[in-house]
Amino acid sequence: MKETPVFDILKKAAENQKKGIAFIMATVVEGVEKTPGRTGFKLIFYEDKTFEGTVGGGKLERIVLDKCEEIFRTQKNELLEFKLTDTSEGIGMKCGGIAKVYFEYFPTIKKAYIFGAGHLCRSLVPIFNSIGFHCVVIDNRKDFANKDQIPDAKEVIAVDYLEYLKKFNPKENDAIIIFTHGHIHDYDILESLCKKNVDVKYLGMIGSKIKVAEAVNKIKEKNFEGNLIEKIYAPIGLNIGKTTTQEIAIAITAEILAVYNEVGKICSLRDKRED
């Protein structure tokens, strides 16, 4: 059995996180020398059941791979101990000793695609970073769409909005927020997204109740495939009496957290005091 150097496994794990690929890292944190499962051995397991690296091969590795498949469903880290014996308490190996294996789940990175690089964007990006979002900012104005203006964003792209959307392929765990300068391009972006019928966790657009209603009704009349327009959060954000850009950013963040945490009915915790 050819072993993959531990450094290469760690390098691959870092690459996976940058690309937003979900995986499980299984590490032998305590093993016995001269046995298959030695301390420090690692493998990376993917959702399609392929893997890289090793925890020693044999029955131990088969059991570890089965456990990785289970953890993709539970998404919970675990530390397990395996007895490398052929006794009733063991896993059917004769080498003896134990192997402790830590299973760590790495989810896909949540990306927030923010259309519009104005003041609200600059308030929103640092907050989104703090809750684990990879922020991608798109704006058609080069003076605004640059790292000097929004240093905290992971990516800042200066491009025509509709050109960018031609190759836009977000993942189902991503978020899209629309608030272009003067709201000039908001409707065109929304229409393009609905026409493509993208599948995302959250879609929000700023605007007054009247303008939002007009935009939603106009798109419904076009009878695009799918029901993306039914999922939109617009006007964007929770009602916290928001007025400043900082307050609006907090209101948007609160709403998006409620969506990602699958809160069915958003309400004050005080209202649940008697439940």
Secondary structure as UniProt FT lines:
FT   HELIX           6..19
FT   STRAND          23..30
FT   TURN            33..34
FT   TURN            39..40
FT   STRAND          42..45
FT   TURN            47..48
FT   STRAND          51..53
FT   HELIX           58..74
FT   STRAND          78..83
FT   TURN            88..89
FT   STRAND          98..106
FT   STRAND          110..115
FT   HELIX           119..130
FT   TURN            131..132
FT   STRAND          133..139
FT   TURN            142..144
FT   TURN            147..149
FT   TURN            151..152
FT   STRAND          155..158
FT   HELIX           161..166
FT   TURN            172..173
FT   STRAND          175..178
FT   HELIX           181..183
FT   TURN            184..185
FT   HELIX           186..196
FT   STRAND          202..205
FT   HELIX           209..220
FT   TURN            221..223
FT   HELIX           228..231
FT   HELIX           245..260
FT   TURN            261..262
FT   HELIX           269..272
FT   TURN            273..274
//
